[in-house]
Amino acid sequence: TFKHDVSSNARAMLKLMSGADTAKHSLSLLGSANCFVDSLHNGLDFECTVSRARFESLCSSLFNKSVQPIRALLESVGLSTTDINQVVLCGGSTRIPRLQTMIRDIFADVELLSSVPPDEVIAVGAALEAGLLVGRDVLTCEEEPTLVEVSAADIVVKV
């Protein structure tokens, strides 16, 4: 076991966060992952194995916080999950199996789309929205690009 408090060491914390992020990515595909950080503190290496179940337990409050805005958005626009046909998963964390399950639980009869990599889908959506704003089909457009400023407030949800 590693018995040193590295919380006040910025470099060690960055190394630890990087190792944890690598383990998180592995846990999206595997049941357990090894987290290894070379020379974390005073030349000592850090190594541990974490199971997906342990990871999910440690992050359960974060997962709950992640799905709360979905419910709040539906309520604020006066829609129920039965009014939704498709849900596009976006953001790298939507690769986490437990988070996917929680989203599926909310939208039980809705198709979850993941054909575009989740960490690229926002950029693709912004490009499509910009194309709509300037009246061009950006998927087939071969003309010179037009720059259009788009903010999150401009993105339209189609149901």
N, C-alpha and C positions, 0 to 999 in steps of 0.2 A: 504494500500500500504506500501511497505517496502522502507523506505527513508534513508537507510544507504549505503554508498559506502564501499563495502567489497573487492574491487579489490586488495588492498594491503595486505589483510589478507589471507595467503596461506591456512590455515586450512579451513576458510570459503569458499574459492574458490573451494577447493577439495570437500567439502560437497555439494556446489551448482552444481558443475559439475556432481557429482554422482546422485543428484536428477534430473538434466536435462537429463542425460543418461537414467535413469529409465523412465522418461516421453517420451523420444524419442522412446524407445522400445514399450511403450503402444500405441503411435501414429501410429505404423506400423499396428496395429490391430483395433484401435478405432478412432473415429472422434475427440475426445478431451482427454486430460490427465491432471491429477492433479500432480503438483510438490510440494512436501512438504519436508522441511528441518528443522528438530528439532534443536533448539538452534543454528541458523546460526551465529548470531552475538550478543554479550552481552546478551545472554539468550533469545533473541527474535527469534521466529520461523518465517520461511518464507513459504508462501503458495501462489500458483497461479494456474490458469487453463489455458492451452493453447490448441487452436484448431489445427487440422491438417492443415487447410488452413493458419493459422498464422505461424505455424512452416515451412511450405513449402515456404511461402513468405520470412521469415527471412533467410532461407537456400538456396534460389534460386541460388545465385551466386556460392555457394559451389557445388550444383548439376550440374550447367553448367561446372564448372571446372572438375567435375568428369567424364563427358562424352567427354570432349575435347581429352583426350589421346586415346580414342577409334577411333575417326576420324583420328587423327594423325597417329596411328598405321596402319590403313587401307591404308592411303595414302602412308606411308613410304614403305610398302611392295607391293604396287601396286594392291591392291584388292578393290573391291566394296562390298557393303553389299549383293549383289546378289551372290557373290562368297562364302558366308558363309552359312553353313547348320544349325548349332546349336551354341548357345551361352551359356556358363556355367557361371552362376552368382556366384561370390565369394566375400567374405567379408561381415561382418555383416550389413553394410549399404545398401546392395542390397535388404534387407527386406523392405526398405522404399518405399511405393507405388509410390510416385512421381518419384523417381529414376528408378524404374522398368518401369514406363510409358515412361520415356525419352529414356531408352535403347530399349524398344519396338518400339518407334518412329524411331530410327536409323535403327533397324533391323526389319522392318515391316513384312516380310514374313519368318522370321526365328524362329525356336523353341527355347524358353528360357528354359534352364534346371535348375531346382532347386531341384532335387531329393536328392542331398547331401546337408546337412546344409551349408549355405554360409560361415560360419566361420571355417568349417573343410575342404572345397573343395581344398584349396591350399595344405594342408598336404596330402590329398588323391592323388592329382595329382602328388606331389613330390614322393610319394611312388610308384605310377604306373610308373613314369619316371625312378626311380631307378631300378625297376624291369626290364624294357626294357633294361637299360644299362648293367645289369648283366645277361640278357637272361632268366629271370624267370617271371612266371605269379604270381604276388604278391597277386592276389585275391584268388588263390587256393593253394599257396605254403605252404607246411607243413615242409619244411626243416629248418635248422638253419638259422637265419637271416644273411644277408651280409650287412655290412655298406658301403654305397656309398655316397660320398659327391656330393650334387646337389645344384646348385645355380639357381637363376631366369634366368640367361642367358642360361642355359641348357634346359629349358622347351621349347618344340616344339609345335607350333600351327599347328594342322592338319586341312586342309580345303578340 
